[in-house]
C-alpha cells in the first residue's frame, strides 16, 4: 500500500482548501494510506474524516525547532512514498526535504524547494483559485479536473445545531484576524437591519468574537439574533451553515467552511481582491466589494491591523445587499 503525506501547516482557511487534495487523491487512489499534517487547532476540521488514515499535528507551543525535529523523526519513521507540500515556507520545506520520501512535491516559492524531487510554480493574482494551485501539485498523477474542498461533520455536529434550524435562518461571521479583511461593524449592523424580521440571524465566531457579536446585537434593530460565538466548534459551524438561507462572511476561514459544505455564501472583500484566488466555491455564491477602483487596493495579501491610509474606503464604501 502506498503511503502519502499531505502538508498544510498554514491557517484554518488554508487547511480547509487542502481538503480538495484529499478528495482528489482518494478519487484516483482509494486504496492508499493518506495522512495529513496541520498546525495545532486545525486537526479538529478533520475529525473522523473518511479518507484520512491519521492527522499529524505540529504544535509550535512545544518550541518551533524542537517540535520540527520531533515531527521529522515521526515522518521519517513512516517511510512515506510521497510527500505533497502545499505550504510555501521553510518549516514545511525542511520536513519535506528531509522526509526520506521517494518523491517530494511542493511549490517553487518554498525556500527549500531545490531539495524537492518536483516543484511547481506558484502564482497569486492571476485569477487562479488556490484550490487549482494546490491541485497542480498532483495533476501529473491524477488529472486536470477541478475537485472542490469538502469537510465531513458528524451526526453529533448536526444534532448540536438542529435547534437553530426550526425557522428560516442566515449565518453571519463578522470577525477576521485582520482588521482590513473585516467588513466594518456598522455594515454588519446594516445587514442585520435589512434581514427579514422572521429570519433568525446566527452570529458565528470564536470565543474572542463574543464581544463584537454582542455589540452587533445591541446596536441592531433586528429582534431575532443569536450569538453563537465560542459556542460551536468548526464542524458544528459547518453543520449549521449547510442549511442556512445564506451565509455572510469576510474573506476569511468561514468563507471556506461554507464552500466545504457547498452552502450558499455571500463574501465581502475589503482590502483583498478576488483575483488572489480565495473566492467562494459553492454553487450559490456571491462576492460583494467596492465597485469603484481604489489606487491603494489591494494593500496586501493578508491584510493589516488597521488601514494603512486611515480611511478604510474598501470596507466603508461597500454597498450592503441582501441576497
N, C-alpha and C positions, 0 to 999 in steps of 0.2 A: 504493500500500500504506500502510495506517495504521501509525503508529509510536507505541507505548505504552511508557512507563517506569513501573515499579512501584518504590517506595522503601520499604525497611525496614532502617534502619541501627541497630537495637537489637541485643539479644543473640542467641545461637545459636538458642535456642528460638523467639524471635520470627521469625527468618528462616525456620526450618522451617515454621512455621504460615503464613507468607506464601506458601508454595508452593501453598496451596489456591487463591489468587487466580490464579496462573499456570495451574493446572488448568482453572479455570472460564473464564478468558479464552480459552484455546486451544479449549475445547469449543465456545464460541459464535463465535469468530473465528479459525479455524485458519490463515487467510492473513496475519494481522497480523505486524508485526515487534515482538516482545516483549522488552524489556530489563529488567534488574533491577539496582538499586543497593543494595549492602550494605556493612557495615563490613568492614575488612580482617580476614581469617581466616575469615569466613563464606562467602566465594566458593567454598571447597572443597566446600561442600554441593551446589553447582550445576554441578560439573564435568561437561561433556558432557550437560547437561540437554537433552532432546529438543525442548522448546518455546521455549527461550531463544535469541535472536539473540546476546546477549552479557551478561556480568555486569560491571557497573561497580563499582569498589572505592573506598571512602572510607578513606584511610589517614591517621588522625589524627596519627600519629607525624611526619608532614611538617609539623605545625603546624596547629591547628584551623582558623584563619581563612585561612591560605594555601591549605590543601587545599580548603576550601569554595569559594573563588573559582576555583580551578582546575577543580573539578567543575562549577561553574556555567557556566563558559566551554564545557566539553565538552558539557554538557546543551543549552545554547542552540544550539550548532553542529549538533546532531542534528535540531533543528526537530520536536520531538515533537508529535503531535496531542493527546496526553493524558498527564498525569502523575497517577498514583494513589499517594498518600502514606499508608502505613499507620502511619507513625511520628508521635508526638504532641509532638515537641519542636522548638525554634526552628531548630535547624540544618537539619533536613529541610524545615521550613516555609519557610526562606529559599530553598532550592534550588527548591522547588515554586513559590513565589510569583513568582520572577523567572526561571522556566524558559523563558518565552516560548511555552509550550504553549497551544494553543487552549482546552483545558479542564484545569482544575487541581482535583483532588478530594482531600479529606482530612477529618480529624476536627476537630470544633469545639474540642477541647482544645488543638490546636496554636496557639501564641501568634500565629502569622501567618495563621490561617485566614480572617481578614477579607479577605485578599487572594486567596483561592481563588475559583474560579467556583462551587464547590459544596462545602458542608461537611455532615457527618453527625454526629449526636450520638453521643458515646461514653460508655457507662456500664459500670462494673465493679461486680460484687457482686449483680447481679440474676439470676445463674444462666446468663446467655447466654454461650456459648463465644466465645473470642477469634476463632476462625475465622468464626463468624457475624457478629461485629462487623466484621471485615475485609471480608467479602463484602457488607455493607450498602453499602460504597463503590461497588460495581459492580452492585448489584441493579437499578438503573434501566435498564441496557442489557444485562443478562443475564436472570436471574430470581431467585426467592426460594428455590430449592432448595439444599440443603447439598452442598458439594463438599469432600472430605477433602484434607488435605495429602499430598503424595507426593514422595519423593526417588527418584533413579534410580542406584543403584550400578552400576558397570560390571562386566563379566565378570572383570576383573582384581581387583576388590574381593572377589568371591565366591571366586576362586581363592586369594586370600591367606588366607582363613579356613577353607577346606574341611577342613584337617587337624583342626580343633577340632570338626568335626561327625561324627566317626567313631562317637561314642557319644552317648547321651542327654545333653543339657546344658541348663543355665539360665545366663542372664546376670544379673549384678548390677552396678549402677553406684552405688557407695556415697557418692560425693562430691557436693558442691554448692558454688557460690561463697559461698552464705550459710549460716552455721552453723545457724540456726534452721529452715532448709528441709531439713536433712540428718538422716536417721534416725541416732540415736546409734550409736556404734561397737559397744557391747555388744549392740544389737539386730541389727546385721548379723551378728555372730558367732553369735547365737542362730538366726538364719535359716539360716546355713550349716550349723549343727549339726542342724537339723531337715530338711535336704535329704537325700534318699535317697543312701546310700553309693555306689550305682552310677551316680549322675548327676554329671557334671562341672560344676563351677562356674567360669564365666569372669568374672573381675572386670574391668570396663571403666572407663576414665577417661583423663585427660590425663597427661602425664609427671609433673606435680606431684602426682598422686594415688598415685604408686607406693608411697610410704611408708605411707599409710593402708591400701592393699591388702595390703601385706606384714604389717602388724600384724594384720589380719583373719585372714590365713593362719596366722600364728604362734600366735594365740590360739584358733583354731577346732579342733575335733576332727575335722573333715571332712578326708579324706586325698586328695581329688582336686580341688584348687583351682588355677586357672591365673591368674597375674597378667598381664593384658594392658594395664595402664595405660601409656600412652605408646607402645604398640607398634602400635596401629591408628588410622588416621585416621577421620574421621566417617563416611564412606561404607563403610569396612571394617566399622565397628561396626554400621551398618545391615544389611550383608550377613550378619553373624553373628547379629544379633538376629532376623532374619526367620524362622529355622528353630528357634529356641530353644523348649523346652517352656514356659518362662516367662521374662519379663524383669522384674526387680525394680528399681525406680527411685525417686528422690525427685521432688518437684515441681520438675523442672529439665529441662535440654535432652535427656537420654536418654529421658525420657518421650515427647517429641515425635518423637525418632528412631524409637521403636517405633511410634508412630501412623503415621508416614510410610510404614512398611512393612506396616501392618496386622498387626503382630506381637503375640502375646499379652503383656499387660503388667499388672503389679501396681504401683500407685503409692502411695507413702507421703506423706501430707500432715501435716506437723507444725505449724509456725506459720501457714502459709497454709491457705486453705479452698477446696474445690471450687467454691464459688459465684463465685469470682473469674473462672472461665471458662478454666482451663488444664488441664482434665482429659484423660485419655487418650481417643482416638477409635477405637482398634482394636475389631474385632468382639468379641474376647475381652479384656475389660479389667475391672480391679478397683481399688477405692480403699480404702485402709486408713488410718484416722485414729482419734484418741481419741474414743470414743463419748460420754463424758460431757462436757457443755459446760464450757468454761473462760471466765471473765469476761475474761481477757486475750487470748483467741484470736478472731480473728486480730490479731496485734500490728502487722502491716504488710503491704503488698502484695508486697514483695520479700524480706523477711526481714532479719535482723541478724547481726552477727558474734558475738553472744552473746545469751542470753536476757535481756531487759530486767529480769526479776524474779529471775533466778538459779536458778530451779528446773527449767526446760525440761520441764514436765509434758506439753506437747503432743507431745513426742518420746519421753520416757522412759516414758510410760504407754501407749504404743501396744502392742497385743497382736499378737504375731507369728503369722501364719497362713500356712501353706504352701498355695499354690494348686495 
